[in-house]
């Protein structure tokens, strides 16, 4: 049995390509089924986040598997296969194993040590299990990757400080509005990224935070917890005239804010500055909006400079984290090789 991985991340591909490869939650079951039925993976899981799209598979015969996965992703995204192939990375064991352990631990994230990716790996694994797409190999792989991530976070300082894209986006907004506590902030999306962003906003003393979400109940729950104001998505046009900062992190398949919405709004606002931070993949805000006067638009790739500053502060913990991962990966590989050798011996006995 081989453990294979094909994917892209923030280091190998820009957001324009990642958003076309992204899988929405409702697409996952069909995609997993296709990967098993048509691509020939015995076990499979899909990890799709704002920074990466990765397919993990277990397969008895890996011959031709990578090429089939490339074709699958080309058809899913509508991207030319050769163009896409230049951006994709593909690994087999042990590199595929080490990569997942590093991803779950936040060592392969844009913001090193971010906590959100651990929840995203858990969710990817849960979806795959619910669809009965995992078995002995991927169950052990993901469980041990999650265990390794917890060890890294508990035994090192990798997670201290502003270790999230949401936290970095708040720091960015603070560079535009010196008195961040006096601003009116609209948060669109109440998922994990949204919650971390909301927490950081309240820590920075922002008193007027408004929350919109596809699930009004989720928005109301977060608003109650953090002293914010829940709003319906239908109120978005009216809010554009009142807010100073909009931070959006949804998985909406189409733009929530378009140039046609913002251009007349800026005139009505008398050109008061508007900061837009788009953490969505696919993007939630039409890129052309960034050309408007007094509009400051940042997507997730635009945060790289601030992220690098944040990462420099964690470099000491990275080495310690890497040593923990190396030990955990070797333990998994020893278990896995032993199982493969027992299976092979059983086949020889049966054939004899």
Secondary structure, 3 states (H helix, E strand, C coil): CEEEEEEEECCCCCHHHHHHHCCCHHHHHHHHHHHHHCCCCCEEEEEECCCEEEEEEEECCCCCHHHHHHHHHHHHHCCCHHHHHCCCEEEECCHHHHHHHHHHCCCCCCCCCCCHHHHHHHHHHHHHHHCCCCCHHHHHHHHHHHHHHHHHHHHCCCCCCCCCHHHHHHHHHHHHCCCHHHCEEEEECCCHHHHHHHHHHHHCCCCEEEEECCCHHHHHHHHHHHCCEEECHHHHHHHCCCCCEEEECCCCCCCCECHHHHHHHHHHCCCCCEEEEECCCCCCECHHHHHCCCEEEEEHHHHHHHHHHHHHCCHHHHHHHHHHHHHHHHHHHHHHHHHHHHHHHHHHHHHC
